[in-house]
Structure formats: C-alpha cells, structure tokens
Amino acid sequence: MDSRLLTHHQKMPKTPKTSKEESLEWAKKAYAKLKSSKEVKFKSKLEEKVADLLTGLGVSYEYESTKIPYTIQHNYNPDFLLPNSIYLETKGYWDAKDRRKILAVKKANPSIDLRMVFQAPYNKISKSSKTTYAQWCERHDIPWTSFHNIPLDWLV
C-alpha cells in the first residue's frame, strides 16, 4: 500500500488559512484563465484537422462564432381553394409543425384569405398548454370554424 495515502484515522494536514482578499484574487485569476482558454470542442475530426492546419500556418480564425439566417423555399398545398378565392385548411389534429407552417404561409403571402376548419376547435394545442386551436387562431388573426358550423358566406 502506498504510504502517501491517508487512512480514515489520519488527519489531513492543516493548510494555512487564506484571507478573503487572497481567495478573491485566486478566483479572479482562475476565472480569467478559464475565460481566456481557447479550448474548443469541434463537431468532427475534419473540423479539428482544419483548425490544426490553420493554427499551424498562423491563420487566425473564429470557430462557429457567427449565425447567418436562411430560408428554405417550400410550397404549401391548401386543402381547398374556393371560387371566391378563400383557402380552407382542414385539421383534425393540429401539431406545432403545422401551426408554424400556417404562420409562415401567412407571413409570406399576406394577401391570401386562409381560413381554418377544425374537427374539434376547442382541443388544446398541446398537453401542457391551456391554449385551444381556436384561441391560437384568434391570437394570430386567422379566421376559424368547426366543421359543423362552417358559415355559408365563407362558401359562396
């Protein structure tokens, strides 16, 4: 057994007490060291190899320091286009992905008249939410109705 290891009967050697100022100074130095540390976790070995190459060549770089927004073009096929240019989208279950899609369609095409027809408009948008499909539509200025109450003036 290593004689340097302490048994549970032995006491730890006393370390000299440090003042608050010394502790604060130590903490500041440790924080500065952590902050200045350039330890980067790369997502792949190839990224790490490229970083090593750049460093070896003396080329400075920033790794994933910038966010650049982009949009991917999608096409939306509404369920029904009526002769009066009203689009009807029908939903039984309405998940978050479909709600985002409807908002994106409305944002990209503000002049279209898109209306929702729900099987159950008072269903909650999720188990953890109090918001119903109907309330969500009202919040986003999207006309809605239930299948059993479609207004005649929507159709003609």
MODELLER restraints for C-alpha pairs under 7 A, 6 or more apart:
rsr = mdl.restraints
at = mdl.atoms
rsr.add(forms.Gaussian(group=physical.xy_distance, feature=features.Distance(at['CA:42:A'], at['CA:48:A']), mean=5.85, stdev=0.5))
rsr.add(forms.Gaussian(group=physical.xy_distance, feature=features.Distance(at['CA:54:A'], at['CA:60:A']), mean=6.96, stdev=0.5))
rsr.add(forms.Gaussian(group=physical.xy_distance, feature=features.Distance(at['CA:78:A'], at['CA:87:A']), mean=6.41, stdev=0.5))
rsr.add(forms.Gaussian(group=physical.xy_distance, feature=features.Distance(at['CA:78:A'], at['CA:88:A']), mean=6.61, stdev=0.5))
rsr.add(forms.Gaussian(group=physical.xy_distance, feature=features.Distance(at['CA:78:A'], at['CA:89:A']), mean=5.74, stdev=0.5))
rsr.add(forms.Gaussian(group=physical.xy_distance, feature=features.Distance(at['CA:79:A'], at['CA:88:A']), mean=6.01, stdev=0.5))
rsr.add(forms.Gaussian(group=physical.xy_distance, feature=features.Distance(at['CA:79:A'], at['CA:89:A']), mean=5.14, stdev=0.5))
rsr.add(forms.Gaussian(group=physical.xy_distance, feature=features.Distance(at['CA:79:A'], at['CA:90:A']), mean=6.64, stdev=0.5))
rsr.add(forms.Gaussian(group=physical.xy_distance, feature=features.Distance(at['CA:80:A'], at['CA:87:A']), mean=5.58, stdev=0.5))
rsr.add(forms.Gaussian(group=physical.xy_distance, feature=features.Distance(at['CA:80:A'], at['CA:88:A']), mean=5.02, stdev=0.5))
rsr.add(forms.Gaussian(group=physical.xy_distance, feature=features.Distance(at['CA:80:A'], at['CA:89:A']), mean=6.66, stdev=0.5))
rsr.add(forms.Gaussian(group=physical.xy_distance, feature=features.Distance(at['CA:81:A'], at['CA:87:A']), mean=4.64, stdev=0.5))
rsr.add(forms.Gaussian(group=physical.xy_distance, feature=features.Distance(at['CA:81:A'], at['CA:88:A']), mean=6.52, stdev=0.5))
rsr.add(forms.Gaussian(group=physical.xy_distance, feature=features.Distance(at['CA:82:A'], at['CA:155:A']), mean=6.96, stdev=0.5))
rsr.add(forms.Gaussian(group=physical.xy_distance, feature=features.Distance(at['CA:84:A'], at['CA:156:A']), mean=6.67, stdev=0.5))
rsr.add(forms.Gaussian(group=physical.xy_distance, feature=features.Distance(at['CA:86:A'], at['CA:113:A']), mean=5.16, stdev=0.5))
rsr.add(forms.Gaussian(group=physical.xy_distance, feature=features.Distance(at['CA:86:A'], at['CA:114:A']), mean=6.14, stdev=0.5))
rsr.add(forms.Gaussian(group=physical.xy_distance, feature=features.Distance(at['CA:87:A'], at['CA:113:A']), mean=6.03, stdev=0.5))
rsr.add(forms.Gaussian(group=physical.xy_distance, feature=features.Distance(at['CA:87:A'], at['CA:114:A']), mean=4.69, stdev=0.5))
rsr.add(forms.Gaussian(group=physical.xy_distance, feature=features.Distance(at['CA:87:A'], at['CA:115:A']), mean=6.09, stdev=0.5))
rsr.add(forms.Gaussian(group=physical.xy_distance, feature=features.Distance(at['CA:88:A'], at['CA:114:A']), mean=6.01, stdev=0.5))
rsr.add(forms.Gaussian(group=physical.xy_distance, feature=features.Distance(at['CA:88:A'], at['CA:115:A']), mean=5.04, stdev=0.5))
rsr.add(forms.Gaussian(group=physical.xy_distance, feature=features.Distance(at['CA:88:A'], at['CA:116:A']), mean=5.79, stdev=0.5))
rsr.add(forms.Gaussian(group=physical.xy_distance, feature=features.Distance(at['CA:88:A'], at['CA:117:A']), mean=6.71, stdev=0.5))
rsr.add(forms.Gaussian(group=physical.xy_distance, feature=features.Distance(at['CA:89:A'], at['CA:115:A']), mean=6.23, stdev=0.5))
rsr.add(forms.Gaussian(group=physical.xy_distance, feature=features.Distance(at['CA:89:A'], at['CA:116:A']), mean=4.95, stdev=0.5))
rsr.add(forms.Gaussian(group=physical.xy_distance, feature=features.Distance(at['CA:89:A'], at['CA:117:A']), mean=6.04, stdev=0.5))
rsr.add(forms.Gaussian(group=physical.xy_distance, feature=features.Distance(at['CA:90:A'], at['CA:116:A']), mean=5.90, stdev=0.5))
rsr.add(forms.Gaussian(group=physical.xy_distance, feature=features.Distance(at['CA:90:A'], at['CA:117:A']), mean=4.64, stdev=0.5))
rsr.add(forms.Gaussian(group=physical.xy_distance, feature=features.Distance(at['CA:90:A'], at['CA:118:A']), mean=5.79, stdev=0.5))
rsr.add(forms.Gaussian(group=physical.xy_distance, feature=features.Distance(at['CA:91:A'], at['CA:117:A']), mean=6.34, stdev=0.5))
rsr.add(forms.Gaussian(group=physical.xy_distance, feature=features.Distance(at['CA:91:A'], at['CA:118:A']), mean=5.00, stdev=0.5))
rsr.add(forms.Gaussian(group=physical.xy_distance, feature=features.Distance(at['CA:91:A'], at['CA:119:A']), mean=6.34, stdev=0.5))
rsr.add(forms.Gaussian(group=physical.xy_distance, feature=features.Distance(at['CA:92:A'], at['CA:118:A']), mean=5.91, stdev=0.5))
rsr.add(forms.Gaussian(group=physical.xy_distance, feature=features.Distance(at['CA:92:A'], at['CA:119:A']), mean=4.95, stdev=0.5))
rsr.add(forms.Gaussian(group=physical.xy_distance, feature=features.Distance(at['CA:92:A'], at['CA:120:A']), mean=6.68, stdev=0.5))
rsr.add(forms.Gaussian(group=physical.xy_distance, feature=features.Distance(at['CA:95:A'], at['CA:125:A']), mean=6.95, stdev=0.5))
rsr.add(forms.Gaussian(group=physical.xy_distance, feature=features.Distance(at['CA:115:A'], at['CA:142:A']), mean=6.16, stdev=0.5))
rsr.add(forms.Gaussian(group=physical.xy_distance, feature=features.Distance(at['CA:115:A'], at['CA:143:A']), mean=4.98, stdev=0.5))
rsr.add(forms.Gaussian(group=physical.xy_distance, feature=features.Distance(at['CA:115:A'], at['CA:144:A']), mean=5.61, stdev=0.5))
rsr.add(forms.Gaussian(group=physical.xy_distance, feature=features.Distance(at['CA:116:A'], at['CA:143:A']), mean=6.28, stdev=0.5))
rsr.add(forms.Gaussian(group=physical.xy_distance, feature=features.Distance(at['CA:116:A'], at['CA:144:A']), mean=4.48, stdev=0.5))
rsr.add(forms.Gaussian(group=physical.xy_distance, feature=features.Distance(at['CA:116:A'], at['CA:145:A']), mean=6.41, stdev=0.5))
rsr.add(forms.Gaussian(group=physical.xy_distance, feature=features.Distance(at['CA:117:A'], at['CA:144:A']), mean=5.75, stdev=0.5))
rsr.add(forms.Gaussian(group=physical.xy_distance, feature=features.Distance(at['CA:117:A'], at['CA:145:A']), mean=5.08, stdev=0.5))
rsr.add(forms.Gaussian(group=physical.xy_distance, feature=features.Distance(at['CA:117:A'], at['CA:146:A']), mean=5.38, stdev=0.5))
rsr.add(forms.Gaussian(group=physical.xy_distance, feature=features.Distance(at['CA:117:A'], at['CA:147:A']), mean=5.76, stdev=0.5))
rsr.add(forms.Gaussian(group=physical.xy_distance, feature=features.Distance(at['CA:118:A'], at['CA:145:A']), mean=6.24, stdev=0.5))
rsr.add(forms.Gaussian(group=physical.xy_distance, feature=features.Distance(at['CA:118:A'], at['CA:146:A']), mean=4.70, stdev=0.5))
rsr.add(forms.Gaussian(group=physical.xy_distance, feature=features.Distance(at['CA:118:A'], at['CA:147:A']), mean=5.80, stdev=0.5))
rsr.add(forms.Gaussian(group=physical.xy_distance, feature=features.Distance(at['CA:119:A'], at['CA:146:A']), mean=5.77, stdev=0.5))
rsr.add(forms.Gaussian(group=physical.xy_distance, feature=features.Distance(at['CA:119:A'], at['CA:147:A']), mean=5.60, stdev=0.5))
rsr.add(forms.Gaussian(group=physical.xy_distance, feature=features.Distance(at['CA:120:A'], at['CA:146:A']), mean=6.45, stdev=0.5))
rsr.add(forms.Gaussian(group=physical.xy_distance, feature=features.Distance(at['CA:121:A'], at['CA:132:A']), mean=6.75, stdev=0.5))
rsr.add(forms.Gaussian(group=physical.xy_distance, feature=features.Distance(at['CA:121:A'], at['CA:133:A']), mean=5.18, stdev=0.5))
rsr.add(forms.Gaussian(group=physical.xy_distance, feature=features.Distance(at['CA:121:A'], at['CA:134:A']), mean=5.19, stdev=0.5))
rsr.add(forms.Gaussian(group=physical.xy_distance, feature=features.Distance(at['CA:121:A'], at['CA:146:A']), mean=5.98, stdev=0.5))
rsr.add(forms.Gaussian(group=physical.xy_distance, feature=features.Distance(at['CA:122:A'], at['CA:132:A']), mean=5.07, stdev=0.5))
rsr.add(forms.Gaussian(group=physical.xy_distance, feature=features.Distance(at['CA:122:A'], at['CA:133:A']), mean=5.99, stdev=0.5))
rsr.add(forms.Gaussian(group=physical.xy_distance, feature=features.Distance(at['CA:122:A'], at['CA:134:A']), mean=6.17, stdev=0.5))
rsr.add(forms.Gaussian(group=physical.xy_distance, feature=features.Distance(at['CA:123:A'], at['CA:132:A']), mean=5.26, stdev=0.5))
rsr.add(forms.Gaussian(group=physical.xy_distance, feature=features.Distance(at['CA:123:A'], at['CA:133:A']), mean=6.09, stdev=0.5))
rsr.add(forms.Gaussian(group=physical.xy_distance, feature=features.Distance(at['CA:124:A'], at['CA:130:A']), mean=6.15, stdev=0.5))
rsr.add(forms.Gaussian(group=physical.xy_distance, feature=features.Distance(at['CA:124:A'], at['CA:131:A']), mean=5.50, stdev=0.5))
rsr.add(forms.Gaussian(group=physical.xy_distance, feature=features.Distance(at['CA:124:A'], at['CA:132:A']), mean=4.13, stdev=0.5))
rsr.add(forms.Gaussian(group=physical.xy_distance, feature=features.Distance(at['CA:124:A'], at['CA:133:A']), mean=6.22, stdev=0.5))
rsr.add(forms.Gaussian(group=physical.xy_distance, feature=features.Distance(at['CA:125:A'], at['CA:131:A']), mean=6.00, stdev=0.5))
rsr.add(forms.Gaussian(group=physical.xy_distance, feature=features.Distance(at['CA:125:A'], at['CA:132:A']), mean=5.48, stdev=0.5))
rsr.add(forms.Gaussian(group=physical.xy_distance, feature=features.Distance(at['CA:125:A'], at['CA:133:A']), mean=5.82, stdev=0.5))
rsr.add(forms.Gaussian(group=physical.xy_distance, feature=features.Distance(at['CA:134:A'], at['CA:144:A']), mean=6.64, stdev=0.5))
rsr.add(forms.Gaussian(group=physical.xy_distance, feature=features.Distance(at['CA:137:A'], at['CA:143:A']), mean=6.62, stdev=0.5))
rsr.add(forms.Gaussian(group=physical.xy_distance, feature=features.Distance(at['CA:137:A'], at['CA:144:A']), mean=6.67, stdev=0.5))
